[in-house]
Amino acid sequence: MTTTLITGANKGLGFETARRLVAAGHTVYLGSRDAERGLRAAERLGARAIQLDVTDDASVRAAAKAVEADGGLDVLINNAGVQEEMRDDGVVVIGAAELTADVMRRTFETNVFGMVRVLHAFLPLLGRSAAPVVVNVSSGLGSLSLVAAPETPTYAYPGVAYPASKAAVNMVTVQYAKAFPKMRINAVEPGFTATDLNAHTGFQSVEQGAEIIVRMAQVGADGPTGGSFDAKGTLPW
Ligand code: NAP
């Protein structure tokens, strides 16, 4: 039996990933910073709700303790994320001219420091799994090669904080993958998906977006590690 934790899984891509992995037979811990929302979402799926705010040390520590006491963890999906530079109608309103250190800090607090906080707390549990897997939900906007290439759709994106945070997620992925060669640790780009994150302006459904997250969560011990993937294959850093 595979046990999987997904952060920020009360809605959006995380929720859809939880649904798919429950269907695939995983025991799924559905992480949610709001306990009530988590409980409601978990009940709909037959998952286990776990309160987990990635910006809160005590919350993450308590979640790791609870999962450990229940038997441990095989798969960690770092999915929780924010994109503060995007307004409620999907327009990016904080570009280079408007960016403040506070916006940058808040974005990194969830997308980067939150991810590291969760990794630090759960790595000892993953280390005891026979086939440990980590999926870091990144973005094509975190690819320096794509954002700098005028022929790609990502080139036109004016925000700074979110792409920078996802570039950091990519580096975290590469360095952890080298440090823990027995684990499969990869970054994934779900593609532009209609969720609350972008006021549902994304082109894809959550079913399409979750595809690569679900696939990399199920990668075997002989699968890739330290890479960046979308549904079509490998992405450039
Ligand atoms: P979403 O529907 O807004 O879901 C984001 C999830 O993260 C929510 O459950 C949210 O919880 C949670 N979250 C935010 N801050 C948190 C914190 N401090 N602790 C724990 N959970 C927290 O967005 P989504 O599109 O599914 O995003 C999921 C991931 O995919 C993100 O990492 C995002 O950057 C990435 N991504 C999305 C797209 C896209 O087009 N949608 C493209 C590329 C990458 P609340 O409900 O409590 O706010």
py3Dmol code that shows the C-alpha trace and the ligand (Angstrom):
import py3Dmol

protein = """\
ATOM      1  CA  MET A   1       0.000   0.000   0.000  1.00  0.00           C
ATOM      2  CA  THR A   2       1.394   3.405  -1.000  1.00  0.00           C
ATOM      3  CA  THR A   3       0.853   6.344   1.344  1.00  0.00           C
ATOM      4  CA  THR A   4       0.836   9.798  -0.225  1.00  0.00           C
ATOM      5  CA  LEU A   5       0.654  13.333   1.165  1.00  0.00           C
ATOM      6  CA  ILE A   6      -0.461  16.242  -1.028  1.00  0.00           C
ATOM      7  CA  THR A   7      -0.118  19.810   0.267  1.00  0.00           C
ATOM      8  CA  GLY A   8      -2.812  22.330  -0.678  1.00  0.00           C
ATOM      9  CA  ALA A   9      -5.162  19.568  -1.786  1.00  0.00           C
ATOM     10  CA  ASN A  10      -8.502  20.993  -0.652  1.00  0.00           C
ATOM     11  CA  LYS A  11      -9.116  22.342  -4.170  1.00  0.00           C
ATOM     12  CA  GLY A  12      -7.676  22.779  -7.655  1.00  0.00           C
ATOM     13  CA  LEU A  13      -4.891  20.572  -8.983  1.00  0.00           C
ATOM     14  CA  GLY A  14      -4.108  19.143  -5.556  1.00  0.00           C
ATOM     15  CA  PHE A  15      -7.698  17.997  -5.059  1.00  0.00           C
ATOM     16  CA  GLU A  16      -7.840  16.404  -8.523  1.00  0.00           C
ATOM     17  CA  THR A  17      -4.493  14.677  -7.877  1.00  0.00           C
ATOM     18  CA  ALA A  18      -5.881  13.326  -4.598  1.00  0.00           C
ATOM     19  CA  ARG A  19      -8.966  12.029  -6.397  1.00  0.00           C
ATOM     20  CA  ARG A  20      -6.850  10.210  -8.995  1.00  0.00           C
ATOM     21  CA  LEU A  21      -4.441   8.694  -6.477  1.00  0.00           C
ATOM     22  CA  VAL A  22      -7.253   7.487  -4.205  1.00  0.00           C
ATOM     23  CA  ALA A  23      -8.699   5.800  -7.306  1.00  0.00           C
ATOM     24  CA  ALA A  24      -5.259   4.267  -8.003  1.00  0.00           C
ATOM     25  CA  GLY A  25      -5.296   2.700  -4.526  1.00  0.00           C
ATOM     26  CA  HIS A  26      -3.068   5.103  -2.594  1.00  0.00           C
ATOM     27  CA  THR A  27      -3.810   6.018   0.995  1.00  0.00           C
ATOM     28  CA  VAL A  28      -3.972   9.778   0.539  1.00  0.00           C
ATOM     29  CA  TYR A  29      -3.395  12.455   3.162  1.00  0.00           C
ATOM     30  CA  LEU A  30      -5.160  15.522   1.832  1.00  0.00           C
ATOM     31  CA  GLY A  31      -3.290  18.533   3.201  1.00  0.00           C
ATOM     32  CA  SER A  32      -5.215  21.741   3.796  1.00  0.00           C
ATOM     33  CA  ARG A  33      -4.264  24.860   5.755  1.00  0.00           C
ATOM     34  CA  ASP A  34      -7.899  25.202   6.773  1.00  0.00           C
ATOM     35  CA  ALA A  35      -8.956  22.117   8.733  1.00  0.00           C
ATOM     36  CA  GLU A  36     -12.670  22.450   7.879  1.00  0.00           C
ATOM     37  CA  ARG A  37     -12.089  22.799   4.118  1.00  0.00           C
ATOM     38  CA  GLY A  38      -9.712  19.850   4.284  1.00  0.00           C
ATOM     39  CA  LEU A  39     -12.218  17.660   6.086  1.00  0.00           C
ATOM     40  CA  ARG A  40     -14.972  18.439   3.593  1.00  0.00           C
ATOM     41  CA  ALA A  41     -12.674  17.735   0.612  1.00  0.00           C
ATOM     42  CA  ALA A  42     -11.303  14.517   2.127  1.00  0.00           C
ATOM     43  CA  GLU A  43     -14.801  13.229   2.845  1.00  0.00           C
ATOM     44  CA  ARG A  44     -15.742  13.646  -0.825  1.00  0.00           C
ATOM     45  CA  LEU A  45     -12.778  11.512  -1.908  1.00  0.00           C
ATOM     46  CA  GLY A  46     -12.269   8.918   0.783  1.00  0.00           C
ATOM     47  CA  ALA A  47      -8.937  10.550   1.673  1.00  0.00           C
ATOM     48  CA  ARG A  48      -7.550  11.428   5.130  1.00  0.00           C
ATOM     49  CA  ALA A  49      -7.665  15.103   6.000  1.00  0.00           C
ATOM     50  CA  ILE A  50      -4.581  16.611   7.570  1.00  0.00           C
ATOM     51  CA  GLN A  51      -4.218  20.220   8.686  1.00  0.00           C
ATOM     52  CA  LEU A  52      -1.042  21.556   7.096  1.00  0.00           C
ATOM     53  CA  ASP A  53      -0.092  25.193   6.554  1.00  0.00           C
ATOM     54  CA  VAL A  54       3.247  25.131   4.740  1.00  0.00           C
ATOM     55  CA  THR A  55       4.193  28.527   6.214  1.00  0.00           C
ATOM     56  CA  ASP A  56       3.730  27.338   9.800  1.00  0.00           C
ATOM     57  CA  ASP A  57       6.442  25.290  11.510  1.00  0.00           C
ATOM     58  CA  ALA A  58       4.166  23.928  14.244  1.00  0.00           C
ATOM     59  CA  SER A  59       1.505  22.846  11.726  1.00  0.00           C
ATOM     60  CA  VAL A  60       4.027  21.055   9.501  1.00  0.00           C
ATOM     61  CA  ARG A  61       5.747  19.388  12.467  1.00  0.00           C
ATOM     62  CA  ALA A  62       2.413  18.164  13.861  1.00  0.00           C
ATOM     63  CA  ALA A  63       1.393  16.797  10.452  1.00  0.00           C
ATOM     64  CA  ALA A  64       4.684  14.887  10.116  1.00  0.00           C
ATOM     65  CA  LYS A  65       4.247  13.442  13.616  1.00  0.00           C
ATOM     66  CA  ALA A  66       0.705  12.301  12.846  1.00  0.00           C
ATOM     67  CA  VAL A  67       1.647  10.683   9.513  1.00  0.00           C
ATOM     68  CA  GLU A  68       4.641   8.991  11.144  1.00  0.00           C
ATOM     69  CA  ALA A  69       2.484   7.611  13.970  1.00  0.00           C
ATOM     70  CA  ASP A  70       0.057   6.217  11.371  1.00  0.00           C
ATOM     71  CA  GLY A  71       2.789   4.245   9.593  1.00  0.00           C
ATOM     72  CA  GLY A  72       4.882   6.598   7.450  1.00  0.00           C
ATOM     73  CA  LEU A  73       5.007   8.101   3.967  1.00  0.00           C
ATOM     74  CA  ASP A  74       6.025   6.942   0.471  1.00  0.00           C
ATOM     75  CA  VAL A  75       5.061   9.863  -1.766  1.00  0.00           C
ATOM     76  CA  LEU A  76       5.176  13.599  -1.027  1.00  0.00           C
ATOM     77  CA  ILE A  77       3.522  16.002  -3.458  1.00  0.00           C
ATOM     78  CA  ASN A  78       4.503  19.614  -2.786  1.00  0.00           C
ATOM     79  CA  ASN A  79       1.576  21.299  -4.482  1.00  0.00           C
ATOM     80  CA  ALA A  80       0.557  24.257  -2.274  1.00  0.00           C
ATOM     81  CA  GLY A  81       1.211  27.512  -4.094  1.00  0.00           C
ATOM     82  CA  VAL A  82       0.244  31.175  -4.441  1.00  0.00           C
ATOM     83  CA  GLN A  83       0.441  33.682  -7.288  1.00  0.00           C
ATOM     84  CA  GLU A  84      -0.204  36.997  -5.567  1.00  0.00           C
ATOM     85  CA  GLU A  85       0.792  39.089  -8.586  1.00  0.00           C
ATOM     86  CA  MET A  86      -2.349  37.934 -10.416  1.00  0.00           C
ATOM     87  CA  ARG A  87      -5.574  39.836  -9.702  1.00  0.00           C
ATOM     88  CA  ASP A  88      -8.954  38.157  -9.172  1.00  0.00           C
ATOM     89  CA  ASP A  89      -9.759  38.554 -12.882  1.00  0.00           C
ATOM     90  CA  GLY A  90      -6.563  36.794 -14.001  1.00  0.00           C
ATOM     91  CA  VAL A  91      -4.638  39.943 -14.987  1.00  0.00           C
ATOM     92  CA  VAL A  92      -1.060  40.223 -13.703  1.00  0.00           C
ATOM     93  CA  VAL A  93      -0.932  43.532 -11.830  1.00  0.00           C
ATOM     94  CA  ILE A  94       2.415  43.236 -10.086  1.00  0.00           C
ATOM     95  CA  GLY A  95       5.171  43.277 -12.681  1.00  0.00           C
ATOM     96  CA  ALA A  96       8.748  44.499 -12.356  1.00  0.00           C
ATOM     97  CA  ALA A  97       7.675  48.134 -11.864  1.00  0.00           C
ATOM     98  CA  GLU A  98       5.259  47.317  -9.029  1.00  0.00           C
ATOM     99  CA  LEU A  99       7.100  44.498  -7.270  1.00  0.00           C
ATOM    100  CA  THR A 100       7.967  45.066  -3.613  1.00  0.00           C
ATOM    101  CA  ALA A 101      10.107  42.962  -1.325  1.00  0.00           C
ATOM    102  CA  ASP A 102       6.966  42.140   0.682  1.00  0.00           C
ATOM    103  CA  VAL A 103       5.199  40.585  -2.316  1.00  0.00           C
ATOM    104  CA  MET A 104       8.351  38.681  -3.192  1.00  0.00           C
ATOM    105  CA  ARG A 105       8.729  37.481   0.396  1.00  0.00           C
ATOM    106  CA  ARG A 106       5.111  36.314   0.697  1.00  0.00           C
ATOM    107  CA  THR A 107       5.347  34.431  -2.592  1.00  0.00           C
ATOM    108  CA  PHE A 108       8.583  32.704  -1.562  1.00  0.00           C
ATOM    109  CA  GLU A 109       7.175  32.056   1.932  1.00  0.00           C
ATOM    110  CA  THR A 110       4.630  29.613   0.476  1.00  0.00           C
ATOM    111  CA  ASN A 111       6.107  28.440  -2.819  1.00  0.00           C
ATOM    112  CA  VAL A 112       9.734  27.995  -1.756  1.00  0.00           C
ATOM    113  CA  PHE A 113      10.271  28.173   2.020  1.00  0.00           C
ATOM    114  CA  GLY A 114       7.029  26.257   2.540  1.00  0.00           C
ATOM    115  CA  MET A 115       8.240  23.521   0.244  1.00  0.00           C
ATOM    116  CA  VAL A 116      11.580  23.293   2.053  1.00  0.00           C
ATOM    117  CA  ARG A 117       9.814  23.285   5.435  1.00  0.00           C
ATOM    118  CA  VAL A 118       7.663  20.333   4.341  1.00  0.00           C
ATOM    119  CA  LEU A 119      10.639  18.504   2.797  1.00  0.00           C
ATOM    120  CA  HIS A 120      12.674  18.937   5.965  1.00  0.00           C
ATOM    121  CA  ALA A 121       9.868  17.570   8.139  1.00  0.00           C
ATOM    122  CA  PHE A 122       8.951  14.617   5.920  1.00  0.00           C
ATOM    123  CA  LEU A 123      12.351  13.503   4.553  1.00  0.00           C
ATOM    124  CA  PRO A 124      13.034  11.237   7.554  1.00  0.00           C
ATOM    125  CA  LEU A 125       9.718   9.452   6.899  1.00  0.00           C
ATOM    126  CA  LEU A 126      10.409   9.164   3.159  1.00  0.00           C
ATOM    127  CA  GLY A 127      13.846   7.788   3.983  1.00  0.00           C
ATOM    128  CA  ARG A 128      12.195   4.775   5.599  1.00  0.00           C
ATOM    129  CA  SER A 129      10.016   4.037   2.549  1.00  0.00           C
ATOM    130  CA  ALA A 130      11.028   1.256   0.142  1.00  0.00           C
ATOM    131  CA  ALA A 131      10.238   3.494  -2.863  1.00  0.00           C
ATOM    132  CA  PRO A 132      10.230   7.160  -1.872  1.00  0.00           C
ATOM    133  CA  VAL A 133       8.963   9.739  -4.350  1.00  0.00           C
ATOM    134  CA  VAL A 134       8.737  13.541  -4.250  1.00  0.00           C
ATOM    135  CA  VAL A 135       6.845  15.618  -6.798  1.00  0.00           C
ATOM    136  CA  ASN A 136       7.433  19.369  -6.648  1.00  0.00           C
ATOM    137  CA  VAL A 137       4.709  21.240  -8.494  1.00  0.00           C
ATOM    138  CA  SER A 138       6.583  23.933 -10.388  1.00  0.00           C
ATOM    139  CA  SER A 139       5.573  25.838 -13.544  1.00  0.00           C
ATOM    140  CA  GLY A 140       6.814  26.511 -17.049  1.00  0.00           C
ATOM    141  CA  LEU A 141       7.198  30.073 -15.755  1.00  0.00           C
ATOM    142  CA  GLY A 142      10.038  28.780 -13.577  1.00  0.00           C
ATOM    143  CA  SER A 143      12.056  27.808 -16.638  1.00  0.00           C
ATOM    144  CA  LEU A 144      14.701  30.460 -17.396  1.00  0.00           C
ATOM    145  CA  SER A 145      15.087  29.025 -20.902  1.00  0.00           C
ATOM    146  CA  LEU A 146      11.368  29.331 -21.699  1.00  0.00           C
ATOM    147  CA  VAL A 147      10.779  32.722 -20.067  1.00  0.00           C
ATOM    148  CA  ALA A 148      13.758  34.166 -21.966  1.00  0.00           C
ATOM    149  CA  ALA A 149      12.713  32.710 -25.355  1.00  0.00           C
ATOM    150  CA  PRO A 150      10.592  35.167 -27.380  1.00  0.00           C
ATOM    151  CA  GLU A 151       8.916  32.379 -29.367  1.00  0.00           C
ATOM    152  CA  THR A 152       7.290  30.812 -26.263  1.00  0.00           C
ATOM    153  CA  PRO A 153       3.972  31.838 -24.588  1.00  0.00           C
ATOM    154  CA  THR A 154       5.769  32.184 -21.247  1.00  0.00           C
ATOM    155  CA  TYR A 155       7.933  35.031 -22.624  1.00  0.00           C
ATOM    156  CA  ALA A 156       5.104  37.563 -22.417  1.00  0.00           C
ATOM    157  CA  TYR A 157       4.341  36.918 -18.737  1.00  0.00           C
ATOM    158  CA  PRO A 158       5.169  40.159 -16.867  1.00  0.00           C
ATOM    159  CA  GLY A 159       5.217  38.925 -13.254  1.00  0.00           C
ATOM    160  CA  VAL A 160       8.500  38.465 -11.395  1.00  0.00           C
ATOM    161  CA  ALA A 161       7.768  36.949  -7.974  1.00  0.00           C
ATOM    162  CA  TYR A 162       5.906  33.829  -9.111  1.00  0.00           C
ATOM    163  CA  PRO A 163       8.356  32.838 -11.897  1.00  0.00           C
ATOM    164  CA  ALA A 164      11.313  33.510  -9.563  1.00  0.00           C
ATOM    165  CA  SER A 165       9.737  31.321  -6.879  1.00  0.00           C
ATOM    166  CA  LYS A 166       9.214  28.473  -9.342  1.00  0.00           C
ATOM    167  CA  ALA A 167      12.801  28.841 -10.640  1.00  0.00           C
ATOM    168  CA  ALA A 168      13.857  28.378  -7.015  1.00  0.00           C
ATOM    169  CA  VAL A 169      11.593  25.309  -6.783  1.00  0.00           C
ATOM    170  CA  ASN A 170      13.442  23.889  -9.796  1.00  0.00           C
ATOM    171  CA  MET A 171      16.834  24.408  -8.155  1.00  0.00           C
ATOM    172  CA  VAL A 172      15.587  22.894  -4.899  1.00  0.00           C
ATOM    173  CA  THR A 173      14.474  19.877  -6.937  1.00  0.00           C
ATOM    174  CA  VAL A 174      17.847  19.369  -8.628  1.00  0.00           C
ATOM    175  CA  GLN A 175      19.840  19.715  -5.423  1.00  0.00           C
ATOM    176  CA  TYR A 176      17.606  17.423  -3.340  1.00  0.00           C
ATOM    177  CA  ALA A 177      17.588  14.833  -6.128  1.00  0.00           C
ATOM    178  CA  LYS A 178      21.394  14.697  -6.011  1.00  0.00           C
ATOM    179  CA  ALA A 179      21.434  14.589  -2.212  1.00  0.00           C
ATOM    180  CA  PHE A 180      18.910  11.732  -2.016  1.00  0.00           C
ATOM    181  CA  PRO A 181      19.716   9.417  -4.954  1.00  0.00           C
ATOM    182  CA  LYS A 182      17.456   6.645  -3.625  1.00  0.00           C
ATOM    183  CA  MET A 183      14.441   8.943  -3.927  1.00  0.00           C
ATOM    184  CA  ARG A 184      12.736   9.954  -7.173  1.00  0.00           C
ATOM    185  CA  ILE A 185      12.503  13.744  -6.880  1.00  0.00           C
ATOM    186  CA  ASN A 186      11.139  15.669  -9.850  1.00  0.00           C
ATOM    187  CA  ALA A 187       9.574  19.009 -10.761  1.00  0.00           C
ATOM    188  CA  VAL A 188       6.426  19.114 -12.860  1.00  0.00           C
ATOM    189  CA  GLU A 189       4.648  21.754 -14.926  1.00  0.00           C
ATOM    190  CA  PRO A 190       0.892  21.064 -15.010  1.00  0.00           C
ATOM    191  CA  GLY A 191       0.262  23.565 -17.836  1.00  0.00           C
ATOM    192  CA  PHE A 192      -2.087  26.557 -17.783  1.00  0.00           C
ATOM    193  CA  THR A 193      -5.075  25.104 -15.923  1.00  0.00           C
ATOM    194  CA  ALA A 194      -8.360  26.723 -14.918  1.00  0.00           C
ATOM    195  CA  THR A 195      -8.218  27.024 -11.104  1.00  0.00           C
ATOM    196  CA  ASP A 196      -8.724  29.729  -8.466  1.00  0.00           C
ATOM    197  CA  LEU A 197      -4.992  30.528  -8.810  1.00  0.00           C
ATOM    198  CA  ASN A 198      -5.618  32.233 -12.166  1.00  0.00           C
ATOM    199  CA  ALA A 199      -9.299  33.131 -11.737  1.00  0.00           C
ATOM    200  CA  HIS A 200     -10.115  30.163 -13.982  1.00  0.00           C
ATOM    201  CA  THR A 201      -8.502  31.779 -17.022  1.00  0.00           C
ATOM    202  CA  GLY A 202      -6.408  28.644 -17.695  1.00  0.00           C
ATOM    203  CA  PHE A 203      -7.052  26.694 -20.908  1.00  0.00           C
ATOM    204  CA  GLN A 204      -6.869  23.195 -19.466  1.00  0.00           C
ATOM    205  CA  SER A 205      -9.180  21.280 -17.140  1.00  0.00           C
ATOM    206  CA  VAL A 206      -7.870  20.106 -13.760  1.00  0.00           C
ATOM    207  CA  GLU A 207      -8.066  16.560 -15.133  1.00  0.00           C
ATOM    208  CA  GLN A 208      -5.548  17.518 -17.845  1.00  0.00           C
ATOM    209  CA  GLY A 209      -3.391  19.570 -15.482  1.00  0.00           C
ATOM    210  CA  ALA A 210      -3.134  16.858 -12.830  1.00  0.00           C
ATOM    211  CA  GLU A 211      -2.033  14.264 -15.398  1.00  0.00           C
ATOM    212  CA  ILE A 212       1.733  14.859 -15.043  1.00  0.00           C
ATOM    213  CA  ILE A 213       1.516  15.223 -11.249  1.00  0.00           C
ATOM    214  CA  VAL A 214      -0.226  11.847 -10.994  1.00  0.00           C
ATOM    215  CA  ARG A 215       2.223  10.226 -13.430  1.00  0.00           C
ATOM    216  CA  MET A 216       5.324  11.426 -11.586  1.00  0.00           C
ATOM    217  CA  ALA A 217       3.788  10.440  -8.231  1.00  0.00           C
ATOM    218  CA  GLN A 218       3.641   6.873  -9.534  1.00  0.00           C
ATOM    219  CA  VAL A 219       7.129   6.746 -11.008  1.00  0.00           C
ATOM    220  CA  GLY A 220       8.960   3.539 -10.134  1.00  0.00           C
ATOM    221  CA  ALA A 221      12.405   3.137  -8.533  1.00  0.00           C
ATOM    222  CA  ASP A 222      13.889   2.915 -12.052  1.00  0.00           C
ATOM    223  CA  GLY A 223      12.176   6.164 -13.118  1.00  0.00           C
ATOM    224  CA  PRO A 224      13.831   9.561 -13.633  1.00  0.00           C
ATOM    225  CA  THR A 225      14.996  11.856 -10.846  1.00  0.00           C
ATOM    226  CA  GLY A 226      16.169  15.470 -10.804  1.00  0.00           C
ATOM    227  CA  GLY A 227      14.193  16.389 -13.916  1.00  0.00           C
ATOM    228  CA  SER A 228      11.458  18.760 -15.023  1.00  0.00           C
ATOM    229  CA  PHE A 229       8.457  17.327 -16.844  1.00  0.00           C
ATOM    230  CA  ASP A 230       5.171  18.329 -18.380  1.00  0.00           C
ATOM    231  CA  ALA A 231       2.578  16.033 -19.952  1.00  0.00           C
ATOM    232  CA  LYS A 232       4.577  15.909 -23.212  1.00  0.00           C
ATOM    233  CA  GLY A 233       8.007  15.128 -21.769  1.00  0.00           C
ATOM    234  CA  THR A 234      11.126  16.806 -20.429  1.00  0.00           C
ATOM    235  CA  LEU A 235      11.264  20.585 -20.011  1.00  0.00           C
ATOM    236  CA  PRO A 236      14.387  22.782 -20.155  1.00  0.00           C
ATOM    237  CA  TRP A 237      15.475  24.446 -16.899  1.00  0.00           C
TER     238      TRP A 237
END
"""
ligand_1 = """\
48
NAP
P -5.454 26.678 -6.361
O -6.707 26.053 -6.835
O -5.456 28.111 -5.939
O -4.878 25.767 -5.170
C -3.784 26.189 -4.409
C -3.777 25.357 -3.145
O -2.654 25.762 -2.342
C -5.038 25.589 -2.292
O -5.431 24.384 -1.693
C -4.532 26.557 -1.222
O -5.263 26.503 -0.011
C -3.128 25.992 -1.040
N -2.276 26.873 -0.260
C -1.955 28.170 -0.459
N -1.174 28.614 0.541
C -0.992 27.574 1.389
C -0.303 27.386 2.613
N 0.362 28.387 3.208
N -0.322 26.157 3.184
C -0.992 25.150 2.639
N -1.707 25.261 1.511
C -1.693 26.463 0.895
O -4.286 26.588 -7.458
P -3.763 25.384 -8.398
O -3.747 25.933 -9.767
O -4.455 24.125 -8.089
O -2.239 25.333 -7.901
C -1.608 24.157 -7.434
C -0.130 24.234 -7.783
O 0.010 24.197 -9.205
C 0.568 25.514 -7.325
O 1.861 25.198 -6.841
C 0.685 26.325 -8.611
O 1.751 27.236 -8.579
C 0.903 25.207 -9.620
N 0.626 25.552 -11.017
C -0.629 25.893 -11.407
C -0.856 26.204 -12.734
C -2.222 26.598 -13.231
O -2.328 27.020 -14.397
N -3.267 26.468 -12.448
C 0.190 26.164 -13.672
C 1.464 25.806 -13.241
C 1.666 25.503 -11.908
P -6.488 27.531 0.298
O -7.711 26.934 -0.376
O -6.550 27.493 1.788
O -6.109 28.861 -0.264
"""
view = py3Dmol.view(width=600, height=400)
view.addModel(protein, "pdb")
view.setStyle({"model": 0}, {"cartoon": {"style": "trace"}})
view.addModel(ligand_1, "xyz")
view.setStyle({"model": 1}, {"stick": {}})
view.zoomTo()
view.show()
